[in-house]
């Protein structure tokens, strides 16, 4: 058994693969192996969307919505916001009443001499 992790023929085959060649951030050409489209997985391997008329029509009729901006979701967010504002105002009013009560309590204690 060989001590090498891969057979030499596999290494030569990987080294012989065409390279991406896209300009990297360092300004050099990318040396990653290219896919059939001529670029590596980091420089253009993803889809750019439908090109044919059939694909464009299918894309327009598909339901690709996530619901975050639906009318239902917007109404729920408004309800939650108004409930939050009401709750915040109630907490502020309660805190103000509590401060007034504590001030009155301190005044009474002072009058009683305690």
C-alpha angles and dihedrals in degrees: 000000000000122000089217116099094223134026113258091242091060092050092050090049092052092048091050093057115114114261128235098236096193116147110260128208089264090057096249128117114266112253098197117122112268126236122225091279090061098251133088125247091267098048108050108327093129128090119270093203134259118330106177122079090243092052093047091050091049090050093051094051096044121098105238097159122130097196099236091117099034119127089249093054094046091051091050091050091051091050091049092049093050090048090050092050091049091049092048091051091049091052091049091049091048091049090050091050090048091052091050092049092049090049091051090048091052091049092052091049090051091050091050090049098241 
